[in-house]
Amino acid sequence: MKKSIFYHAGCPVCISAEHDIVTLVGESNVEIVNLGEDRSKLDTAENAGVKSVPALVTPNGNVLHINFGASMADVRG
Amino acid sequence: MKKSIFYHAGCPVCISAEHDIVTLVGESNVEIVNLGEDRSKLDTAENAGVKSVPALVTPNGNVLHINFGASMADVRG
């Protein structure tokens, strides 16, 4: 199966959701991207449709926004 | 693994998220509850911490609110 990508920004809401998602989906099925640290991925995430973090982009390209940590504008600062 | 419970209310946002979650987590690992049809589960869902649907309650009791379909107040009507 193609991997999902979990985008977060290091906030507490994100970390909590990350643990849940990794447990549910399986560590080997998810790539984790911290947009707070890896800012070169911000454009990639927004182009994929990510409007807030944490968010999970599924293998078929759907975006699941999970809870609400921070808007992309906040992450860009 | 104890099952997760996916709560939704039949709205298009919910159905789309349901398909994604079932694909990612595996059909046998998720119980699906449609609060629009099974209104006796509304209290159970709210007591579990569900504030909007669609939402996934994980086996360890965390609530992941996914995208935003409708608030629980809207579902109660």
Backbone of each chain as nested JSON, in Angstrom:
{
  "chains": [
    {"id": "A", "residues": [
      {"number": 1, "name": "MET", "atoms": {"N": [0.855, -1.198, 0.0], "CA": [0.0, 0.0, 0.0], "C": [0.892, 1.249, 0.0]}},
      {"number": 2, "name": "LYS", "atoms": {"N": [0.539, 2.226, -0.809], "CA": [1.243, 3.491, -0.787], "C": [1.084, 4.116, 0.606]}},
      {"number": 3, "name": "LYS", "atoms": {"N": [2.112, 4.835, 1.04], "CA": [2.057, 5.403, 2.383], "C": [1.139, 6.61, 2.464]}},
      {"number": 4, "name": "SER", "atoms": {"N": [0.526, 6.779, 3.629], "CA": [-0.122, 8.031, 3.945], "C": [0.948, 8.989, 4.443]}},
      {"number": 5, "name": "ILE", "atoms": {"N": [0.653, 10.275, 4.407], "CA": [1.574, 11.261, 4.968], "C": [0.854, 12.025, 6.076]}},
      {"number": 6, "name": "PHE", "atoms": {"N": [1.444, 12.013, 7.27], "CA": [0.871, 12.733, 8.403], "C": [1.656, 14.027, 8.593]}},
      {"number": 7, "name": "TYR", "atoms": {"N": [0.994, 15.157, 8.393], "CA": [1.638, 16.463, 8.574], "C": [1.305, 17.006, 9.952]}},
      {"number": 8, "name": "HIS", "atoms": {"N": [2.295, 17.477, 10.653], "CA": [2.034, 18.133, 11.928], "C": [3.036, 19.266, 12.098]}},
      {"number": 9, "name": "ALA", "atoms": {"N": [2.915, 19.974, 13.22], "CA": [3.821, 21.102, 13.434], "C": [4.378, 21.099, 14.852]}},
      {"number": 10, "name": "GLY", "atoms": {"N": [4.343, 19.94, 15.476], "CA": [4.972, 19.813, 16.78], "C": [4.144, 20.259, 17.964]}},
      {"number": 11, "name": "CYS", "atoms": {"N": [2.931, 20.761, 17.704], "CA": [2.106, 21.224, 18.825], "C": [1.545, 20.013, 19.571]}},
      {"number": 12, "name": "PRO", "atoms": {"N": [1.123, 20.217, 20.83], "CA": [0.635, 19.092, 21.637], "C": [-0.525, 18.338, 20.986]}},
      {"number": 13, "name": "VAL", "atoms": {"N": [-1.474, 19.083, 20.368], "CA": [-2.595, 18.417, 19.7], "C": [-2.07, 17.493, 18.603]}},
      {"number": 14, "name": "CYS", "atoms": {"N": [-1.038, 17.983, 17.882], "CA": [-0.466, 17.194, 16.781], "C": [0.181, 15.91, 17.298]}},
      {"number": 15, "name": "ILE", "atoms": {"N": [0.963, 16.031, 18.341], "CA": [1.718, 14.879, 18.843], "C": [0.768, 13.795, 19.335]}},
      {"number": 16, "name": "SER", "atoms": {"N": [-0.285, 14.225, 20.033], "CA": [-1.28, 13.275, 20.51], "C": [-1.941, 12.551, 19.341]}},
      {"number": 17, "name": "ALA", "atoms": {"N": [-2.327, 13.306, 18.321], "CA": [-2.966, 12.695, 17.152], "C": [-1.993, 11.787, 16.414]}},
      {"number": 18, "name": "GLU", "atoms": {"N": [-0.722, 12.19, 16.373], "CA": [0.285, 11.378, 15.687], "C": [0.374, 9.993, 16.306]}},
      {"number": 19, "name": "HIS", "atoms": {"N": [0.426, 9.95, 17.64], "CA": [0.525, 8.648, 18.305], "C": [-0.676, 7.77, 17.97]}},
      {"number": 20, "name": "ASP", "atoms": {"N": [-1.863, 8.38, 17.973], "CA": [-3.063, 7.604, 17.673], "C": [-3.044, 7.076, 16.243]}},
      {"number": 21, "name": "ILE", "atoms": {"N": [-2.685, 7.953, 15.309], "CA": [-2.705, 7.56, 13.895], "C": [-1.676, 6.472, 13.624]}},
      {"number": 22, "name": "VAL", "atoms": {"N": [-0.487, 6.631, 14.169], "CA": [0.567, 5.637, 13.949], "C": [0.134, 4.283, 14.508]}},
      {"number": 23, "name": "THR", "atoms": {"N": [-0.512, 4.308, 15.685], "CA": [-0.994, 3.065, 16.28], "C": [-2.06, 2.412, 15.409]}},
      {"number": 24, "name": "LEU", "atoms": {"N": [-2.974, 3.225, 14.905], "CA": [-4.112, 2.682, 14.157], "C": [-3.731, 2.217, 12.762]}},
      {"number": 25, "name": "VAL", "atoms": {"N": [-2.936, 3.013, 12.08], "CA": [-2.644, 2.739, 10.672], "C": [-1.404, 1.849, 10.528]}},
      {"number": 26, "name": "GLY", "atoms": {"N": [-0.536, 1.901, 11.531], "CA": [0.696, 1.113, 11.454], "C": [1.858, 1.988, 11.032]}},
      {"number": 27, "name": "GLU", "atoms": {"N": [2.925, 1.912, 11.816], "CA": [4.065, 2.821, 11.612], "C": [4.62, 2.751, 10.192]}},
      {"number": 28, "name": "SER", "atoms": {"N": [4.629, 1.541, 9.626], "CA": [5.241, 1.374, 8.304], "C": [4.377, 1.943, 7.178]}},
      {"number": 29, "name": "ASN", "atoms": {"N": [3.131, 2.312, 7.526], "CA": [2.224, 2.824, 6.497], "C": [2.107, 4.343, 6.481]}},
      {"number": 30, "name": "VAL", "atoms": {"N": [2.834, 5.012, 7.379], "CA": [2.699, 6.463, 7.482], "C": [4.061, 7.133, 7.462]}},
      {"number": 31, "name": "GLU", "atoms": {"N": [4.171, 8.169, 6.645], "CA": [5.341, 9.034, 6.696], "C": [4.968, 10.248, 7.543]}},
      {"number": 32, "name": "ILE", "atoms": {"N": [5.828, 10.591, 8.493], "CA": [5.543, 11.717, 9.383], "C": [6.358, 12.928, 8.943]}},
      {"number": 33, "name": "VAL", "atoms": {"N": [5.685, 14.055, 8.732], "CA": [6.382, 15.282, 8.355], "C": [6.071, 16.372, 9.37]}},
      {"number": 34, "name": "ASN", "atoms": {"N": [7.098, 16.904, 10.017], "CA": [6.941, 18.017, 10.955], "C": [7.204, 19.323, 10.199]}},
      {"number": 35, "name": "LEU", "atoms": {"N": [6.118, 20.042, 9.908], "CA": [6.246, 21.264, 9.107], "C": [6.913, 22.393, 9.882]}},
      {"number": 36, "name": "GLY", "atoms": {"N": [6.935, 22.258, 11.206], "CA": [7.635, 23.254, 11.996], "C": [9.14, 23.156, 11.782]}},
      {"number": 37, "name": "GLU", "atoms": {"N": [9.619, 21.925, 11.539], "CA": [11.058, 21.715, 11.336], "C": [11.422, 21.673, 9.86]}},
      {"number": 38, "name": "ASP", "atoms": {"N": [10.571, 21.021, 9.066], "CA": [10.884, 20.837, 7.644], "C": [10.036, 21.787, 6.803]}},
      {"number": 39, "name": "ARG", "atoms": {"N": [10.425, 23.059, 6.822], "CA": [9.589, 24.09, 6.213], "C": [9.567, 24.018, 4.687]}},
      {"number": 40, "name": "SER", "atoms": {"N": [10.492, 23.262, 4.107], "CA": [10.494, 23.108, 2.653], "C": [9.29, 22.292, 2.185]}},
      {"number": 41, "name": "LYS", "atoms": {"N": [8.626, 21.611, 3.118], "CA": [7.465, 20.79, 2.746], "C": [6.139, 21.569, 2.828]}},
      {"number": 42, "name": "LEU", "atoms": {"N": [6.205, 22.843, 3.259], "CA": [4.973, 23.627, 3.422], "C": [4.19, 23.72, 2.117]}},
      {"number": 43, "name": "ASP", "atoms": {"N": [4.893, 23.998, 1.008], "CA": [4.204, 24.122, -0.279], "C": [3.6, 22.783, -0.703]}},
      {"number": 44, "name": "THR", "atoms": {"N": [4.376, 21.723, -0.505], "CA": [3.878, 20.383, -0.852], "C": [2.592, 20.081, -0.101]}},
      {"number": 45, "name": "ALA", "atoms": {"N": [2.598, 20.396, 1.196], "CA": [1.426, 20.117, 2.022], "C": [0.222, 20.937, 1.552]}},
      {"number": 46, "name": "GLU", "atoms": {"N": [0.433, 22.23, 1.323], "CA": [-0.692, 23.066, 0.9], "C": [-1.214, 22.639, -0.471]}},
      {"number": 47, "name": "ASN", "atoms": {"N": [-0.298, 22.251, -1.357], "CA": [-0.729, 21.795, -2.682], "C": [-1.534, 20.494, -2.589]}},
      {"number": 48, "name": "ALA", "atoms": {"N": [-1.259, 19.712, -1.553], "CA": [-2.004, 18.463, -1.358], "C": [-3.386, 18.732, -0.769]}},
      {"number": 49, "name": "GLY", "atoms": {"N": [-3.604, 20.006, -0.33], "CA": [-4.912, 20.359, 0.207], "C": [-4.951, 20.502, 1.717]}},
      {"number": 50, "name": "VAL", "atoms": {"N": [-3.774, 20.474, 2.349], "CA": [-3.719, 20.597, 3.805], "C": [-4.018, 22.041, 4.21]}},
      {"number": 51, "name": "LYS", "atoms": {"N": [-5.058, 22.231, 5.024], "CA": [-5.46, 23.569, 5.441], "C": [-5.119, 23.83, 6.897]}},
      {"number": 52, "name": "SER", "atoms": {"N": [-4.945, 22.768, 7.678], "CA": [-4.548, 22.906, 9.071], "C": [-3.824, 21.627, 9.472]}},
      {"number": 53, "name": "VAL", "atoms": {"N": [-3.08, 21.711, 10.557], "CA": [-2.424, 20.524, 11.074], "C": [-2.977, 20.211, 12.457]}},
      {"number": 54, "name": "PRO", "atoms": {"N": [-2.959, 18.96, 12.902], "CA": [-2.504, 17.793, 12.159], "C": [-3.457, 17.375, 11.038]}},
      {"number": 55, "name": "ALA", "atoms": {"N": [-2.89, 16.8, 9.982], "CA": [-3.691, 16.305, 8.864], "C": [-3.046, 15.058, 8.295]}},
      {"number": 56, "name": "LEU", "atoms": {"N": [-3.88, 14.172, 7.796], "CA": [-3.389, 12.945, 7.184], "C": [-3.788, 12.946, 5.715]}},
      {"number": 57, "name": "VAL", "atoms": {"N": [-2.786, 12.868, 4.828], "CA": [-3.074, 12.74, 3.4], "C": [-3.028, 11.248, 3.068]}},
      {"number": 58, "name": "THR", "atoms": {"N": [-4.158, 10.721, 2.626], "CA": [-4.26, 9.28, 2.394], "C": [-3.586, 8.907, 1.072]}},
      {"number": 59, "name": "PRO", "atoms": {"N": [-3.328, 7.596, 0.882], "CA": [-2.666, 7.159, -0.357], "C": [-3.43, 7.572, -1.615]}},
      {"number": 60, "name": "ASN", "atoms": {"N": [-4.757, 7.691, -1.529], "CA": [-5.515, 8.104, -2.717], "C": [-5.694, 9.617, -2.804]}},
      {"number": 61, "name": "GLY", "atoms": {"N": [-4.995, 10.357, -1.945], "CA": [-4.946, 11.809, -2.109], "C": [-5.966, 12.588, -1.309]}},
      {"number": 62, "name": "ASN", "atoms": {"N": [-6.809, 11.895, -0.554], "CA": [-7.762, 12.632, 0.285], "C": [-7.05, 13.216, 1.499]}},
      {"number": 63, "name": "VAL", "atoms": {"N": [-7.555, 14.334, 1.982], "CA": [-6.966, 14.965, 3.156], "C": [-7.927, 14.865, 4.327]}},
      {"number": 64, "name": "LEU", "atoms": {"N": [-7.479, 14.224, 5.393], "CA": [-8.276, 14.157, 6.627], "C": [-7.685, 15.137, 7.622]}},
      {"number": 65, "name": "HIS", "atoms": {"N": [-8.407, 16.223, 7.881], "CA": [-7.956, 17.167, 8.905], "C": [-8.398, 16.639, 10.253]}},
      {"number": 66, "name": "ILE", "atoms": {"N": [-7.467, 16.449, 11.155], "CA": [-7.75, 15.78, 12.424], "C": [-7.671, 16.778, 13.572]}},
      {"number": 67, "name": "ASN", "atoms": {"N": [-8.744, 16.839, 14.363], "CA": [-8.825, 17.829, 15.429], "C": [-8.434, 19.186, 14.864]}},
      {"number": 68, "name": "PHE", "atoms": {"N": [-7.895, 20.059, 15.659], "CA": [-7.422, 21.322, 15.081], "C": [-6.263, 21.828, 15.906]}},
      {"number": 69, "name": "GLY", "atoms": {"N": [-5.085, 21.759, 15.353], "CA": [-3.914, 22.241, 16.054], "C": [-3.617, 23.668, 15.653]}},
      {"number": 70, "name": "ALA", "atoms": {"N": [-3.373, 23.874, 14.365], "CA": [-2.986, 25.193, 13.886], "C": [-3.287, 25.298, 12.403]}},
      {"number": 71, "name": "SER", "atoms": {"N": [-3.667, 26.495, 11.973], "CA": [-3.885, 26.719, 10.553], "C": [-2.547, 26.784, 9.838]}},
      {"number": 72, "name": "MET", "atoms": {"N": [-2.553, 26.573, 8.534], "CA": [-1.318, 26.631, 7.774], "C": [-0.706, 28.027, 7.846]}},
      {"number": 73, "name": "ALA", "atoms": {"N": [-1.579, 29.045, 7.927], "CA": [-1.07, 30.412, 8.051], "C": [-0.28, 30.566, 9.35]}},
      {"number": 74, "name": "ASP", "atoms": {"N": [-0.777, 29.95, 10.413], "CA": [-0.061, 30.012, 11.686], "C": [1.293, 29.297, 11.592]}},
      {"number": 75, "name": "VAL", "atoms": {"N": [1.298, 28.167, 10.895], "CA": [2.538, 27.409, 10.777], "C": [3.565, 28.202, 9.969]}},
      {"number": 76, "name": "ARG", "atoms": {"N": [3.084, 28.882, 8.919], "CA": [3.997, 29.707, 8.12], "C": [4.519, 30.875, 8.946]}},
      {"number": 77, "name": "GLY", "atoms": {"N": [3.713, 31.306, 9.909], "CA": [4.136, 32.424, 10.754], "C": [4.216, 33.686, 9.974]}}
    ]},
    {"id": "B", "residues": [
      {"number": 1, "name": "MET", "atoms": {"N": [-6.767, -6.437, 18.82], "CA": [-6.884, -5.009, 19.143], "C": [-8.347, -4.67, 19.361]}},
      {"number": 2, "name": "LYS", "atoms": {"N": [-8.616, -3.891, 20.389], "CA": [-9.963, -3.396, 20.62], "C": [-10.362, -2.518, 19.433]}},
      {"number": 3, "name": "LYS", "atoms": {"N": [-11.65, -2.518, 19.111], "CA": [-12.074, -1.761, 17.937], "C": [-12.131, -0.262, 18.209]}},
      {"number": 4, "name": "SER", "atoms": {"N": [-11.861, 0.518, 17.158], "CA": [-12.178, 1.934, 17.197], "C": [-13.657, 2.085, 16.844]}},
      {"number": 5, "name": "ILE", "atoms": {"N": [-14.231, 3.206, 17.204], "CA": [-15.622, 3.488, 16.812], "C": [-15.638, 4.756, 15.973]}},
      {"number": 6, "name": "PHE", "atoms": {"N": [-16.171, 4.659, 14.772], "CA": [-16.284, 5.814, 13.892], "C": [-17.713, 6.318, 13.932]}},
      {"number": 7, "name": "TYR", "atoms": {"N": [-17.902, 7.542, 14.443], "CA": [-19.229, 8.137, 14.508], "C": [-19.427, 9.075, 13.328]}},
      {"number": 8, "name": "HIS", "atoms": {"N": [-20.562, 8.951, 12.667], "CA": [-20.866, 9.908, 11.604], "C": [-22.368, 10.16, 11.6]}},
      {"number": 9, "name": "ALA", "atoms": {"N": [-22.816, 11.012, 10.688], "CA": [-24.238, 11.326, 10.664], "C": [-24.778, 11.313, 9.234]}},
      {"number": 10, "name": "GLY", "atoms": {"N": [-24.077, 10.62, 8.367], "CA": [-24.586, 10.43, 7.017], "C": [-24.321, 11.563, 6.045]}},
      {"number": 11, "name": "CYS", "atoms": {"N": [-23.673, 12.645, 6.524], "CA": [-23.413, 13.758, 5.617], "C": [-22.273, 13.385, 4.666]}},
      {"number": 12, "name": "PRO", "atoms": {"N": [-22.19, 14.075, 3.516], "CA": [-21.167, 13.73, 2.527], "C": [-19.748, 13.758, 3.085]}},
      {"number": 13, "name": "VAL", "atoms": {"N": [-19.437, 14.746, 3.944], "CA": [-18.097, 14.801, 4.542], "C": [-17.826, 13.529, 5.341]}},
      {"number": 14, "name": "CYS", "atoms": {"N": [-18.866, 13.082, 6.075], "CA": [-18.719, 11.884, 6.9], "C": [-18.461, 10.645, 6.05]}},
      {"number": 15, "name": "ILE", "atoms": {"N": [-19.237, 10.478, 4.999], "CA": [-19.143, 9.267, 4.175], "C": [-17.768, 9.183, 3.537]}},
      {"number": 16, "name": "SER", "atoms": {"N": [-17.282, 10.315, 3.056], "CA": [-15.945, 10.342, 2.456], "C": [-14.886, 9.953, 3.478]}},
      {"number": 17, "name": "ALA", "atoms": {"N": [-14.987, 10.523, 4.678], "CA": [-14.013, 10.204, 5.726], "C": [-14.135, 8.746, 6.145]}},
      {"number": 18, "name": "GLU", "atoms": {"N": [-15.37, 8.237, 6.174], "CA": [-15.59, 6.852, 6.572], "C": [-14.834, 5.903, 5.642]}},
      {"number": 19, "name": "HIS", "atoms": {"N": [-14.956, 6.136, 4.34], "CA": [-14.268, 5.274, 3.379], "C": [-12.769, 5.293, 3.617]}},
      {"number": 20, "name": "ASP", "atoms": {"N": [-12.229, 6.481, 3.862], "CA": [-10.782, 6.606, 4.071], "C": [-10.343, 5.876, 5.332]}},
      {"number": 21, "name": "ILE", "atoms": {"N": [-11.094, 6.08, 6.409], "CA": [-10.722, 5.471, 7.689], "C": [-10.801, 3.95, 7.61]}},
      {"number": 22, "name": "VAL", "atoms": {"N": [-11.872, 3.449, 7.008], "CA": [-12.037, 1.998, 6.904], "C": [-10.894, 1.401, 6.085]}},
      {"number": 23, "name": "THR", "atoms": {"N": [-10.523, 2.091, 5.015], "CA": [-9.419, 1.608, 4.182], "C": [-8.114, 1.598, 4.973]}},
      {"number": 24, "name": "LEU", "atoms": {"N": [-7.868, 2.669, 5.734], "CA": [-6.586, 2.808, 6.428], "C": [-6.478, 1.894, 7.643]}},
      {"number": 25, "name": "VAL", "atoms": {"N": [-7.532, 1.838, 8.42], "CA": [-7.471, 1.122, 9.694], "C": [-7.857, -0.352, 9.522]}},
      {"number": 26, "name": "GLY", "atoms": {"N": [-8.626, -0.643, 8.49], "CA": [-9.07, -2.016, 8.264], "C": [-10.487, -2.204, 8.769]}},
      {"number": 27, "name": "GLU", "atoms": {"N": [-11.353, -2.738, 7.911], "CA": [-12.785, -2.819, 8.218], "C": [-13.051, -3.556, 9.525]}},
      {"number": 28, "name": "SER", "atoms": {"N": [-12.255, -4.587, 9.818], "CA": [-12.509, -5.399, 11.006], "C": [-12.103, -4.685, 12.294]}},
      {"number": 29, "name": "ASN", "atoms": {"N": [-11.402, -3.561, 12.159], "CA": [-10.938, -2.835, 13.348], "C": [-11.805, -1.638, 13.711]}},
      {"number": 30, "name": "VAL", "atoms": {"N": [-12.856, -1.382, 12.926], "CA": [-13.679, -0.204, 13.172], "C": [-15.154, -0.565, 13.236]}},
      {"number": 31, "name": "GLU", "atoms": {"N": [-15.833, -0.063, 14.252], "CA": [-17.28, -0.148, 14.305], "C": [-17.829, 1.185, 13.794]}},
      {"number": 32, "name": "ILE", "atoms": {"N": [-18.785, 1.132, 12.885], "CA": [-19.337, 2.357, 12.314], "C": [-20.689, 2.639, 12.937]}},
      {"number": 33, "name": "VAL", "atoms": {"N": [-20.87, 3.853, 13.467], "CA": [-22.152, 4.233, 14.058], "C": [-22.678, 5.476, 13.352]}},
      {"number": 34, "name": "ASN", "atoms": {"N": [-23.868, 5.366, 12.764], "CA": [-24.507, 6.512, 12.125], "C": [-25.472, 7.141, 13.122]}},
      {"number": 35, "name": "LEU", "atoms": {"N": [-25.06, 8.286, 13.677], "CA": [-25.859, 8.94, 14.715], "C": [-27.144, 9.533, 14.162]}},
      {"number": 36, "name": "GLY", "atoms": {"N": [-27.197, 9.728, 12.849], "CA": [-28.426, 10.205, 12.237], "C": [-29.507, 9.134, 12.294]}},
      {"number": 37, "name": "GLU", "atoms": {"N": [-29.076, 7.862, 12.208], "CA": [-30.041, 6.753, 12.226], "C": [-30.179, 6.156, 13.621]}},
      {"number": 38, "name": "ASP", "atoms": {"N": [-29.056, 6.025, 14.321], "CA": [-29.059, 5.363, 15.628], "C": [-28.925, 6.404, 16.736]}},
      {"number": 39, "name": "ARG", "atoms": {"N": [-30.02, 7.096, 16.999], "CA": [-29.973, 8.247, 17.897], "C": [-29.791, 7.844, 19.364]}},
      {"number": 40, "name": "SER", "atoms": {"N": [-29.99, 6.58, 19.657], "CA": [-29.765, 6.115, 21.035], "C": [-28.29, 6.174, 21.402]}},
      {"number": 41, "name": "LYS", "atoms": {"N": [-27.426, 6.317, 20.387], "CA": [-25.987, 6.361, 20.648], "C": [-25.457, 7.775, 20.858]}},
      {"number": 42, "name": "LEU", "atoms": {"N": [-26.355, 8.787, 20.751], "CA": [-25.902, 10.178, 20.868], "C": [-25.24, 10.435, 22.224]}},
      {"number": 43, "name": "ASP", "atoms": {"N": [-25.88, 9.959, 23.298], "CA": [-25.31, 10.183, 24.628], "C": [-23.972, 9.471, 24.779]}},
      {"number": 44, "name": "THR", "atoms": {"N": [-23.907, 8.235, 24.3], "CA": [-22.655, 7.485, 24.372], "C": [-21.536, 8.238, 23.677]}},
      {"number": 45, "name": "ALA", "atoms": {"N": [-21.849, 8.77, 22.505], "CA": [-20.842, 9.487, 21.735], "C": [-20.378, 10.742, 22.465]}},
      {"number": 46, "name": "GLU", "atoms": {"N": [-21.328, 11.514, 22.965], "CA": [-20.962, 12.744, 23.666], "C": [-20.174, 12.44, 24.934]}},
      {"number": 47, "name": "ASN", "atoms": {"N": [-20.581, 11.374, 25.637], "CA": [-19.839, 11.002, 26.847], "C": [-18.411, 10.562, 26.52]}},
      {"number": 48, "name": "ALA", "atoms": {"N": [-18.216, 10.049, 25.331], "CA": [-16.876, 9.641, 24.922], "C": [-16.03, 10.849, 24.506]}},
      {"number": 49, "name": "GLY", "atoms": {"N": [-16.68, 12.022, 24.398], "CA": [-15.934, 13.223, 24.061], "C": [-16.117, 13.698, 22.631]}},
      {"number": 50, "name": "VAL", "atoms": {"N": [-17.056, 13.084, 21.925], "CA": [-17.299, 13.48, 20.532], "C": [-18.009, 14.83, 20.498]}},
      {"number": 51, "name": "LYS", "atoms": {"N": [-17.397, 15.817, 19.827], "CA": [-17.965, 17.162, 19.762], "C": [-18.521, 17.477, 18.383]}},
      {"number": 52, "name": "SER", "atoms": {"N": [-18.047, 16.766, 17.38], "CA": [-18.548, 16.944, 16.017], "C": [-18.341, 15.632, 15.289]}},
      {"number": 53, "name": "VAL", "atoms": {"N": [-19.055, 15.464, 14.195], "CA": [-18.857, 14.285, 13.363], "C": [-18.342, 14.723, 11.988]}},
      {"number": 54, "name": "PRO", "atoms": {"N": [-17.6, 13.893, 11.283], "CA": [-17.173, 12.565, 11.7], "C": [-16.076, 12.6, 12.772]}},
      {"number": 55, "name": "ALA", "atoms": {"N": [-16.059, 11.576, 13.609], "CA": [-15.03, 11.46, 14.643], "C": [-14.699, 9.992, 14.862]}},
      {"number": 56, "name": "LEU", "atoms": {"N": [-13.46, 9.745, 15.199], "CA": [-13.016, 8.386, 15.474], "C": [-12.588, 8.298, 16.929]}},
      {"number": 57, "name": "VAL", "atoms": {"N": [-13.238, 7.408, 17.687], "CA": [-12.817, 7.163, 19.061], "C": [-11.891, 5.946, 19.032]}},
      {"number": 58, "name": "THR", "atoms": {"N": [-10.65, 6.155, 19.447], "CA": [-9.651, 5.093, 19.342], "C": [-9.815, 4.095, 20.487]}},
      {"number": 59, "name": "PRO", "atoms": {"N": [-9.192, 2.912, 20.359], "CA": [-9.329, 1.893, 21.409], "C": [-8.891, 2.397, 22.783]}},
      {"number": 60, "name": "ASN", "atoms": {"N": [-7.95, 3.338, 22.846], "CA": [-7.526, 3.855, 24.144], "C": [-8.341, 5.072, 24.588]}},
      {"number": 61, "name": "GLY", "atoms": {"N": [-9.404, 5.379, 23.871], "CA": [-10.349, 6.38, 24.336], "C": [-10.112, 7.793, 23.833]}},
      {"number": 62, "name": "ASN", "atoms": {"N": [-9.085, 7.98, 23.021], "CA": [-8.882, 9.315, 22.459], "C": [-9.902, 9.574, 21.344]}},
      {"number": 63, "name": "VAL", "atoms": {"N": [-10.251, 10.843, 21.177], "CA": [-11.205, 11.203, 20.137], "C": [-10.494, 11.995, 19.056]}},
      {"number": 64, "name": "LEU", "atoms": {"N": [-10.524, 11.476, 17.834], "CA": [-9.969, 12.212, 16.697], "C": [-11.132, 12.796, 15.909]}},
      {"number": 65, "name": "HIS", "atoms": {"N": [-11.262, 14.13, 15.946], "CA": [-12.288, 14.78, 15.14], "C": [-11.735, 14.978, 13.744]}},
      {"number": 66, "name": "ILE", "atoms": {"N": [-12.427, 14.456, 12.761], "CA": [-11.882, 14.422, 11.403], "C": [-12.665, 15.38, 10.515]}},
      {"number": 67, "name": "ASN", "atoms": {"N": [-11.927, 16.278, 9.844], "CA": [-12.59, 17.297, 9.034], "C": [-13.697, 17.923, 9.869]}},
      {"number": 68, "name": "PHE", "atoms": {"N": [-14.71, 18.436, 9.259], "CA": [-15.819, 18.939, 10.071], "C": [-17.097, 18.782, 9.284]}},
      {"number": 69, "name": "GLY", "atoms": {"N": [-17.918, 17.87, 9.72], "CA": [-19.198, 17.649, 9.059], "C": [-20.285, 18.431, 9.752]}},
      {"number": 70, "name": "ALA", "atoms": {"N": [-20.499, 18.13, 11.021], "CA": [-21.588, 18.757, 11.762], "C": [-21.281, 18.685, 13.246]}},
      {"number": 71, "name": "SER", "atoms": {"N": [-21.726, 19.696, 13.974], "CA": [-21.569, 19.672, 15.426], "C": [-22.584, 18.706, 16.022]}},
      {"number": 72, "name": "MET", "atoms": {"N": [-22.319, 18.258, 17.232], "CA": [-23.258, 17.352, 17.884], "C": [-24.615, 18.037, 18.077]}},
      {"number": 73, "name": "ALA", "atoms": {"N": [-24.599, 19.348, 18.323], "CA": [-25.857, 20.083, 18.475], "C": [-26.67, 20.014, 17.18]}},
      {"number": 74, "name": "ASP", "atoms": {"N": [-25.983, 20.098, 16.04], "CA": [-26.683, 19.999, 14.759], "C": [-27.269, 18.598, 14.568]}},
      {"number": 75, "name": "VAL", "atoms": {"N": [-26.501, 17.582, 14.993], "CA": [-26.983, 16.213, 14.826], "C": [-28.21, 15.971, 15.702]}},
      {"number": 76, "name": "ARG", "atoms": {"N": [-28.18, 16.538, 16.924], "CA": [-29.345, 16.407, 17.802], "C": [-30.546, 17.14, 17.221]}},
      {"number": 77, "name": "GLY", "atoms": {"N": [-30.272, 18.193, 16.449], "CA": [-31.345, 18.945, 15.802], "C": [-32.168, 19.695, 16.828]}}
    ]}
  ]
}
